[in-house]
């Protein structure tokens, strides 16, 4: 019976690792770079205005 318990430990660990791996690699909704690029373009425009306004 003790040998069976020692064989079940790696089996449970492998199942747990497989479940964690599938959860860690799940697909997520990514919003993309759109908002960041728009903000950067506004920042660049403001810096250009500041440079030409002085």
N, CA, C, O and CB atoms as a CASP TS submission, in Angstrom:
PFRMAT TS
TARGET T0000
AUTHOR 0000-0000-0000
METHOD Language model
MODEL 1
PARENT N/A
ATOM      1  N   UNK     1       0.811  -1.193   0.000  1.00  0.00           N
ATOM      2  CA  UNK     1       0.000   0.000   0.000  1.00  0.00           C
ATOM      3  C   UNK     1       0.862   1.268   0.000  1.00  0.00           C
ATOM      4  O   UNK     1       0.513   2.261  -0.639  1.00  0.00           O
ATOM      5  CB  UNK     1      -0.927  -0.008   1.198  1.00  0.00           C
ATOM      6  N   UNK     2       1.979   1.228   0.714  1.00  0.00           N
ATOM      7  CA  UNK     2       2.868   2.386   0.780  1.00  0.00           C
ATOM      8  C   UNK     2       3.490   2.652  -0.586  1.00  0.00           C
ATOM      9  O   UNK     2       3.696   3.803  -0.970  1.00  0.00           O
ATOM     10  CB  UNK     2       3.969   2.168   1.837  1.00  0.00           C
ATOM     11  N   UNK     3       3.790   1.562  -1.325  1.00  0.00           N
ATOM     12  CA  UNK     3       4.374   1.739  -2.660  1.00  0.00           C
ATOM     13  C   UNK     3       3.364   2.423  -3.592  1.00  0.00           C
ATOM     14  O   UNK     3       3.748   3.242  -4.427  1.00  0.00           O
ATOM     15  CB  UNK     3       4.815   0.367  -3.250  1.00  0.00           C
ATOM     16  N   UNK     4       2.104   2.096  -3.453  1.00  0.00           N
ATOM     17  CA  UNK     4       1.064   2.722  -4.266  1.00  0.00           C
ATOM     18  C   UNK     4       0.972   4.221  -3.968  1.00  0.00           C
ATOM     19  O   UNK     4       0.799   5.031  -4.879  1.00  0.00           O
ATOM     20  CB  UNK     4      -0.297   2.042  -4.013  1.00  0.00           C
ATOM     21  N   UNK     5       1.087   4.578  -2.710  1.00  0.00           N
ATOM     22  CA  UNK     5       1.047   5.999  -2.333  1.00  0.00           C
ATOM     23  C   UNK     5       2.230   6.735  -2.947  1.00  0.00           C
ATOM     24  O   UNK     5       2.070   7.861  -3.418  1.00  0.00           O
ATOM     25  CB  UNK     5       1.055   6.162  -0.792  1.00  0.00           C
ATOM     26  N   UNK     6       3.414   6.125  -2.953  1.00  0.00           N
ATOM     27  CA  UNK     6       4.597   6.768  -3.542  1.00  0.00           C
ATOM     28  C   UNK     6       4.477   6.884  -5.049  1.00  0.00           C
ATOM     29  O   UNK     6       5.082   7.776  -5.644  1.00  0.00           O
ATOM     30  CB  UNK     6       5.858   5.990  -3.187  1.00  0.00           C
ATOM     31  N   UNK     7       3.719   6.013  -5.673  1.00  0.00           N
ATOM     32  CA  UNK     7       3.508   6.124  -7.111  1.00  0.00           C
ATOM     33  C   UNK     7       2.448   7.169  -7.448  1.00  0.00           C
ATOM     34  O   UNK     7       2.472   7.747  -8.535  1.00  0.00           O
ATOM     35  CB  UNK     7       3.107   4.776  -7.686  1.00  0.00           C
ATOM     36  N   UNK     8       1.538   7.410  -6.543  1.00  0.00           N
ATOM     37  CA  UNK     8       0.488   8.393  -6.789  1.00  0.00           C
ATOM     38  C   UNK     8       1.000   9.836  -6.656  1.00  0.00           C
ATOM     39  O   UNK     8       0.453  10.740  -7.287  1.00  0.00           O
ATOM     40  CB  UNK     8      -0.669   8.164  -5.824  1.00  0.00           C
ATOM     41  N   UNK     9       2.032  10.057  -5.851  1.00  0.00           N
ATOM     42  CA  UNK     9       2.562  11.412  -5.661  1.00  0.00           C
ATOM     43  C   UNK     9       3.033  12.011  -6.986  1.00  0.00           C
ATOM     44  O   UNK     9       2.622  13.128  -7.300  1.00  0.00           O
ATOM     45  CB  UNK     9       3.722  11.396  -4.650  1.00  0.00           C
ATOM     46  N   UNK    10       3.870  11.337  -7.786  1.00  0.00           N
ATOM     47  CA  UNK    10       4.259  11.933  -9.066  1.00  0.00           C
ATOM     48  C   UNK    10       3.093  12.061 -10.041  1.00  0.00           C
ATOM     49  O   UNK    10       3.060  12.996 -10.841  1.00  0.00           O
ATOM     50  CB  UNK    10       5.354  11.111  -9.700  1.00  0.00           C
ATOM     51  N   UNK    11       2.149  11.149  -9.987  1.00  0.00           N
ATOM     52  CA  UNK    11       0.980  11.229 -10.861  1.00  0.00           C
ATOM     53  C   UNK    11       0.145  12.474 -10.544  1.00  0.00           C
ATOM     54  O   UNK    11      -0.270  13.193 -11.453  1.00  0.00           O
ATOM     55  CB  UNK    11       0.119   9.959 -10.720  1.00  0.00           C
ATOM     56  N   UNK    12      -0.094  12.720  -9.280  1.00  0.00           N
ATOM     57  CA  UNK    12      -0.856  13.904  -8.879  1.00  0.00           C
ATOM     58  C   UNK    12      -0.081  15.173  -9.240  1.00  0.00           C
ATOM     59  O   UNK    12      -0.670  16.161  -9.678  1.00  0.00           O
ATOM     60  CB  UNK    12      -1.164  13.870  -7.358  1.00  0.00           C
ATOM     61  N   UNK    13       1.246  15.141  -9.052  1.00  0.00           N
ATOM     62  CA  UNK    13       2.065  16.298  -9.404  1.00  0.00           C
ATOM     63  C   UNK    13       2.029  16.557 -10.908  1.00  0.00           C
ATOM     64  O   UNK    13       1.968  17.714 -11.323  1.00  0.00           O
ATOM     65  CB  UNK    13       3.510  16.091  -8.939  1.00  0.00           C
ATOM     66  N   UNK    14       2.064  15.530 -11.720  1.00  0.00           N
ATOM     67  CA  UNK    14       2.017  15.695 -13.168  1.00  0.00           C
ATOM     68  C   UNK    14       0.659  16.245 -13.613  1.00  0.00           C
ATOM     69  O   UNK    14       0.595  17.099 -14.497  1.00  0.00           O
ATOM     70  CB  UNK    14       2.303  14.358 -13.866  1.00  0.00           C
ATOM     71  N   UNK    15      -0.402  15.767 -13.013  1.00  0.00           N
ATOM     72  CA  UNK    15      -1.735  16.279 -13.345  1.00  0.00           C
ATOM     73  C   UNK    15      -1.840  17.746 -12.934  1.00  0.00           C
ATOM     74  O   UNK    15      -2.378  18.566 -13.677  1.00  0.00           O
ATOM     75  CB  UNK    15      -2.842  15.437 -12.649  1.00  0.00           C
ATOM     76  N   UNK    16      -1.331  18.070 -11.761  1.00  0.00           N
ATOM     77  CA  UNK    16      -1.345  19.455 -11.310  1.00  0.00           C
ATOM     78  C   UNK    16      -0.520  20.357 -12.217  1.00  0.00           C
ATOM     79  O   UNK    16      -0.928  21.480 -12.514  1.00  0.00           O
ATOM     80  CB  UNK    16      -0.830  19.545  -9.890  1.00  0.00           C
ATOM     81  N   UNK    17       0.643  19.872 -12.661  1.00  0.00           N
ATOM     82  CA  UNK    17       1.476  20.663 -13.566  1.00  0.00           C
ATOM     83  C   UNK    17       0.784  20.862 -14.905  1.00  0.00           C
ATOM     84  O   UNK    17       0.865  21.943 -15.488  1.00  0.00           O
ATOM     85  CB  UNK    17       2.836  19.989 -13.772  1.00  0.00           C
ATOM     86  N   UNK    18       0.117  19.854 -15.390  1.00  0.00           N
ATOM     87  CA  UNK    18      -0.616  19.987 -16.650  1.00  0.00           C
ATOM     88  C   UNK    18      -1.755  20.985 -16.548  1.00  0.00           C
ATOM     89  O   UNK    18      -1.970  21.782 -17.462  1.00  0.00           O
ATOM     90  CB  UNK    18      -1.159  18.642 -17.082  1.00  0.00           C
ATOM     91  N   UNK    19      -2.484  20.947 -15.445  1.00  0.00           N
ATOM     92  CA  UNK    19      -3.568  21.905 -15.244  1.00  0.00           C
ATOM     93  C   UNK    19      -3.036  23.324 -15.123  1.00  0.00           C
ATOM     94  O   UNK    19      -3.605  24.251 -15.699  1.00  0.00           O
ATOM     95  CB  UNK    19      -4.374  21.543 -14.001  1.00  0.00           C
ATOM     96  N   UNK    20      -1.949  23.504 -14.378  1.00  0.00           N
ATOM     97  CA  UNK    20      -1.357  24.834 -14.232  1.00  0.00           C
ATOM     98  C   UNK    20      -0.835  25.338 -15.570  1.00  0.00           C
ATOM     99  O   UNK    20      -1.002  26.515 -15.892  1.00  0.00           O
ATOM    100  CB  UNK    20      -0.222  24.810 -13.195  1.00  0.00           C
ATOM    101  N   UNK    21      -0.204  24.462 -16.357  1.00  0.00           N
ATOM    102  CA  UNK    21       0.313  24.864 -17.663  1.00  0.00           C
ATOM    103  C   UNK    21      -0.789  25.287 -18.613  1.00  0.00           C
ATOM    104  O   UNK    21      -0.634  26.262 -19.348  1.00  0.00           O
ATOM    105  CB  UNK    21       1.103  23.738 -18.278  1.00  0.00           C
ATOM    106  N   UNK    22      -1.886  24.575 -18.606  1.00  0.00           N
ATOM    107  CA  UNK    22      -2.994  24.962 -19.486  1.00  0.00           C
ATOM    108  C   UNK    22      -3.631  26.262 -19.013  1.00  0.00           C
ATOM    109  O   UNK    22      -4.074  27.061 -19.838  1.00  0.00           O
ATOM    110  CB  UNK    22      -4.054  23.846 -19.546  1.00  0.00           C
ATOM    111  N   UNK    23      -3.687  26.494 -17.701  1.00  0.00           N
ATOM    112  CA  UNK    23      -4.241  27.739 -17.189  1.00  0.00           C
ATOM    113  C   UNK    23      -3.307  28.907 -17.492  1.00  0.00           C
ATOM    114  O   UNK    23      -3.779  29.989 -17.840  1.00  0.00           O
ATOM    115  CB  UNK    23      -4.491  27.633 -15.679  1.00  0.00           C
ATOM    116  N   UNK    24      -1.999  28.713 -17.370  1.00  0.00           N
ATOM    117  CA  UNK    24      -1.038  29.790 -17.597  1.00  0.00           C
ATOM    118  C   UNK    24      -0.974  30.191 -19.072  1.00  0.00           C
ATOM    119  O   UNK    24      -0.668  31.344 -19.376  1.00  0.00           O
ATOM    120  CB  UNK    24       0.346  29.369 -17.112  1.00  0.00           C
ATOM    121  N   UNK    25      -1.254  29.274 -19.986  1.00  0.00           N
ATOM    122  CA  UNK    25      -1.165  29.568 -21.419  1.00  0.00           C
ATOM    123  C   UNK    25      -2.524  29.833 -22.060  1.00  0.00           C
ATOM    124  O   UNK    25      -2.661  29.764 -23.281  1.00  0.00           O
ATOM    125  CB  UNK    25      -0.492  28.423 -22.134  1.00  0.00           C
ATOM    126  N   UNK    26      -3.525  30.134 -21.240  1.00  0.00           N
ATOM    127  CA  UNK    26      -4.861  30.376 -21.791  1.00  0.00           C
ATOM    128  C   UNK    26      -4.850  31.664 -22.614  1.00  0.00           C
ATOM    129  O   UNK    26      -4.019  32.550 -22.414  1.00  0.00           O
ATOM    130  CB  UNK    26      -5.923  30.461 -20.655  1.00  0.00           C
ATOM    131  N   UNK    27      -5.774  31.733 -23.520  1.00  0.00           N
ATOM    132  CA  UNK    27      -5.864  32.938 -24.350  1.00  0.00           C
ATOM    133  C   UNK    27      -6.575  34.017 -23.560  1.00  0.00           C
ATOM    134  O   UNK    27      -7.568  33.762 -22.879  1.00  0.00           O
ATOM    135  CB  UNK    27      -6.607  32.652 -25.692  1.00  0.00           C
ATOM    136  N   UNK    28      -6.057  35.208 -23.662  1.00  0.00           N
ATOM    137  CA  UNK    28      -6.630  36.339 -22.945  1.00  0.00           C
ATOM    138  C   UNK    28      -7.036  37.400 -23.955  1.00  0.00           C
ATOM    139  O   UNK    28      -6.486  37.465 -25.054  1.00  0.00           O
ATOM    140  CB  UNK    28      -5.628  36.915 -21.905  1.00  0.00           C
ATOM    141  N   UNK    29      -7.983  38.215 -23.584  1.00  0.00           N
ATOM    142  CA  UNK    29      -8.381  39.331 -24.432  1.00  0.00           C
ATOM    143  C   UNK    29      -7.332  40.424 -24.308  1.00  0.00           C
ATOM    144  O   UNK    29      -7.127  40.999 -23.240  1.00  0.00           O
ATOM    145  CB  UNK    29      -9.794  39.863 -24.045  1.00  0.00           C
ATOM    146  N   UNK    30      -6.684  40.690 -25.411  1.00  0.00           N
ATOM    147  CA  UNK    30      -5.644  41.702 -25.429  1.00  0.00           C
ATOM    148  C   UNK    30      -6.209  42.925 -26.128  1.00  0.00           C
ATOM    149  O   UNK    30      -6.774  42.822 -27.217  1.00  0.00           O
ATOM    150  CB  UNK    30      -4.348  41.187 -26.137  1.00  0.00           C
ATOM    151  N   UNK    31      -6.057  44.072 -25.505  1.00  0.00           N
ATOM    152  CA  UNK    31      -6.651  45.259 -26.104  1.00  0.00           C
ATOM    153  C   UNK    31      -5.776  45.864 -27.177  1.00  0.00           C
ATOM    154  O   UNK    31      -6.241  46.742 -27.903  1.00  0.00           O
ATOM    155  CB  UNK    31      -6.931  46.282 -25.050  1.00  0.00           C
ATOM    156  N   UNK    32      -4.541  45.445 -27.313  1.00  0.00           N
ATOM    157  CA  UNK    32      -3.682  45.931 -28.385  1.00  0.00           C
ATOM    158  C   UNK    32      -2.943  47.200 -27.985  1.00  0.00           C
ATOM    159  O   UNK    32      -2.999  47.633 -26.834  1.00  0.00           O
ATOM    160  CB  UNK    32      -4.499  46.182 -29.636  1.00  0.00           C
ATOM    161  N   UNK    33      -2.256  47.783 -28.948  1.00  0.00           N
ATOM    162  CA  UNK    33      -1.426  48.947 -28.705  1.00  0.00           C
ATOM    163  C   UNK    33      -2.118  50.249 -29.052  1.00  0.00           C
ATOM    164  O   UNK    33      -1.504  51.310 -28.938  1.00  0.00           O
ATOM    165  CB  UNK    33      -0.161  48.833 -29.479  1.00  0.00           C
ATOM    166  N   UNK    34      -3.357  50.208 -29.466  1.00  0.00           N
ATOM    167  CA  UNK    34      -4.056  51.400 -29.915  1.00  0.00           C
ATOM    168  C   UNK    34      -4.046  52.554 -28.928  1.00  0.00           C
ATOM    169  O   UNK    34      -3.589  53.640 -29.283  1.00  0.00           O
ATOM    170  CB  UNK    34      -5.447  51.054 -30.226  1.00  0.00           C
ATOM    171  N   UNK    35      -4.531  52.370 -27.699  1.00  0.00           N
ATOM    172  CA  UNK    35      -4.571  53.493 -26.755  1.00  0.00           C
ATOM    173  C   UNK    35      -3.189  54.046 -26.425  1.00  0.00           C
ATOM    174  O   UNK    35      -3.027  55.255 -26.262  1.00  0.00           O
ATOM    175  CB  UNK    35      -5.251  53.064 -25.479  1.00  0.00           C
ATOM    176  N   UNK    36      -2.194  53.168 -26.326  1.00  0.00           N
ATOM    177  CA  UNK    36      -0.844  53.634 -26.016  1.00  0.00           C
ATOM    178  C   UNK    36      -0.264  54.447 -27.165  1.00  0.00           C
ATOM    179  O   UNK    36       0.399  55.460 -26.939  1.00  0.00           O
ATOM    180  CB  UNK    36       0.068  52.451 -25.701  1.00  0.00           C
ATOM    181  N   UNK    37      -0.508  54.010 -28.385  1.00  0.00           N
ATOM    182  CA  UNK    37       0.021  54.742 -29.537  1.00  0.00           C
ATOM    183  C   UNK    37      -0.664  56.088 -29.706  1.00  0.00           C
ATOM    184  O   UNK    37      -0.017  57.059 -30.098  1.00  0.00           O
ATOM    185  CB  UNK    37      -0.139  53.919 -30.806  1.00  0.00           C
ATOM    186  N   UNK    38      -1.953  56.167 -29.421  1.00  0.00           N
ATOM    187  CA  UNK    38      -2.667  57.439 -29.505  1.00  0.00           C
ATOM    188  C   UNK    38      -2.123  58.404 -28.456  1.00  0.00           C
ATOM    189  O   UNK    38      -1.916  59.585 -28.735  1.00  0.00           O
ATOM    190  CB  UNK    38      -4.191  57.230 -29.316  1.00  0.00           C
ATOM    191  N   UNK    39      -1.895  57.893 -27.252  1.00  0.00           N
ATOM    192  CA  UNK    39      -1.339  58.741 -26.202  1.00  0.00           C
ATOM    193  C   UNK    39       0.049  59.226 -26.541  1.00  0.00           C
ATOM    194  O   UNK    39       0.385  60.379 -26.268  1.00  0.00           O
ATOM    195  CB  UNK    39      -1.309  58.001 -24.894  1.00  0.00           C
ATOM    196  N   UNK    40       0.866  58.368 -27.133  1.00  0.00           N
ATOM    197  CA  UNK    40       2.222  58.764 -27.518  1.00  0.00           C
ATOM    198  C   UNK    40       2.180  59.811 -28.627  1.00  0.00           C
ATOM    199  O   UNK    40       2.983  60.744 -28.622  1.00  0.00           O
ATOM    200  CB  UNK    40       3.036  57.536 -27.973  1.00  0.00           C
ATOM    201  N   UNK    41       1.263  59.673 -29.571  1.00  0.00           N
ATOM    202  CA  UNK    41       1.147  60.667 -30.644  1.00  0.00           C
ATOM    203  C   UNK    41       0.752  62.022 -30.067  1.00  0.00           C
ATOM    204  O   UNK    41       1.272  63.049 -30.503  1.00  0.00           O
ATOM    205  CB  UNK    41       0.113  60.213 -31.704  1.00  0.00           C
ATOM    206  N   UNK    42      -0.168  62.042 -29.084  1.00  0.00           N
ATOM    207  CA  UNK    42      -0.540  63.306 -28.448  1.00  0.00           C
ATOM    208  C   UNK    42       0.640  63.910 -27.704  1.00  0.00           C
ATOM    209  O   UNK    42       0.840  65.125 -27.733  1.00  0.00           O
ATOM    210  CB  UNK    42      -1.714  63.099 -27.489  1.00  0.00           C
ATOM    211  N   UNK    43       1.417  63.073 -27.040  1.00  0.00           N
ATOM    212  CA  UNK    43       2.599  63.554 -26.329  1.00  0.00           C
ATOM    213  C   UNK    43       3.603  64.173 -27.293  1.00  0.00           C
ATOM    214  O   UNK    43       4.159  65.237 -27.023  1.00  0.00           O
ATOM    215  CB  UNK    43       3.254  62.413 -25.547  1.00  0.00           C
ATOM    216  N   UNK    44       3.831  63.503 -28.420  1.00  0.00           N
ATOM    217  CA  UNK    44       4.777  64.031 -29.418  1.00  0.00           C
ATOM    218  C   UNK    44       4.302  65.365 -29.962  1.00  0.00           C
ATOM    219  O   UNK    44       5.093  66.295 -30.115  1.00  0.00           O
ATOM    220  CB  UNK    44       4.964  63.033 -30.572  1.00  0.00           C
ATOM    221  N   UNK    45       3.018  65.461 -30.254  1.00  0.00           N
ATOM    222  CA  UNK    45       2.464  66.721 -30.758  1.00  0.00           C
ATOM    223  C   UNK    45       2.634  67.838 -29.731  1.00  0.00           C
ATOM    224  O   UNK    45       2.972  68.965 -30.093  1.00  0.00           O
ATOM    225  CB  UNK    45       0.977  66.551 -31.114  1.00  0.00           C
ATOM    226  N   UNK    46       2.404  67.536 -28.460  1.00  0.00           N
ATOM    227  CA  UNK    46       2.557  68.551 -27.419  1.00  0.00           C
ATOM    228  C   UNK    46       4.011  68.987 -27.312  1.00  0.00           C
ATOM    229  O   UNK    46       4.282  70.170 -27.110  1.00  0.00           O
ATOM    230  CB  UNK    46       2.059  68.019 -26.064  1.00  0.00           C
ATOM    231  N   UNK    47       4.943  68.065 -27.441  1.00  0.00           N
ATOM    232  CA  UNK    47       6.356  68.419 -27.363  1.00  0.00           C
ATOM    233  C   UNK    47       6.767  69.276 -28.562  1.00  0.00           C
ATOM    234  O   UNK    47       7.570  70.198 -28.422  1.00  0.00           O
ATOM    235  CB  UNK    47       7.223  67.151 -27.291  1.00  0.00           C
ATOM    236  N   UNK    48       6.221  68.973 -29.729  1.00  0.00           N
ATOM    237  CA  UNK    48       6.532  69.771 -30.909  1.00  0.00           C
ATOM    238  C   UNK    48       5.966  71.184 -30.758  1.00  0.00           C
ATOM    239  O   UNK    48       6.637  72.153 -31.114  1.00  0.00           O
ATOM    240  CB  UNK    48       5.972  69.098 -32.179  1.00  0.00           C
ATOM    241  N   UNK    49       4.754  71.316 -30.241  1.00  0.00           N
ATOM    242  CA  UNK    49       4.167  72.633 -30.014  1.00  0.00           C
ATOM    243  C   UNK    49       5.004  73.437 -29.036  1.00  0.00           C
ATOM    244  O   UNK    49       5.226  74.632 -29.233  1.00  0.00           O
ATOM    245  CB  UNK    49       2.737  72.500 -29.496  1.00  0.00           C
ATOM    246  N   UNK    50       5.467  72.780 -27.981  1.00  0.00           N
ATOM    247  CA  UNK    50       6.279  73.453 -26.963  1.00  0.00           C
ATOM    248  C   UNK    50       7.593  73.951 -27.549  1.00  0.00           C
ATOM    249  O   UNK    50       8.050  75.046 -27.223  1.00  0.00           O
ATOM    250  CB  UNK    50       6.554  72.510 -25.789  1.00  0.00           C
ATOM    251  N   UNK    51       8.200  73.139 -28.416  1.00  0.00           N
ATOM    252  CA  UNK    51       9.484  73.501 -29.004  1.00  0.00           C
ATOM    253  C   UNK    51       9.321  74.664 -29.982  1.00  0.00           C
ATOM    254  O   UNK    51      10.141  75.581 -29.989  1.00  0.00           O
ATOM    255  CB  UNK    51      10.108  72.290 -29.714  1.00  0.00           C
ATOM    256  N   UNK    52       8.282  74.637 -30.798  1.00  0.00           N
ATOM    257  CA  UNK    52       8.082  75.710 -31.789  1.00  0.00           C
ATOM    258  C   UNK    52       7.480  76.942 -31.150  1.00  0.00           C
ATOM    259  O   UNK    52       7.631  78.033 -31.700  1.00  0.00           O
ATOM    260  CB  UNK    52       7.183  75.232 -32.930  1.00  0.00           C
ATOM    261  N   UNK    53       6.807  76.829 -30.021  1.00  0.00           N
ATOM    262  CA  UNK    53       6.181  77.962 -29.376  1.00  0.00           C
ATOM    263  C   UNK    53       7.167  78.839 -28.621  1.00  0.00           C
ATOM    264  O   UNK    53       6.847  79.995 -28.346  1.00  0.00           O
ATOM    265  CB  UNK    53       5.122  77.486 -28.447  1.00  0.00           C
ATOM    266  N   UNK    54       8.345  78.347 -28.272  1.00  0.00           N
ATOM    267  CA  UNK    54       9.297  79.125 -27.473  1.00  0.00           C
ATOM    268  C   UNK    54      10.071  80.084 -28.294  1.00  0.00           C
ATOM    269  O   UNK    54      10.912  80.811 -27.765  1.00  0.00           O
ATOM    270  CB  UNK    54      10.237  78.233 -26.756  1.00  0.00           C
TER
END
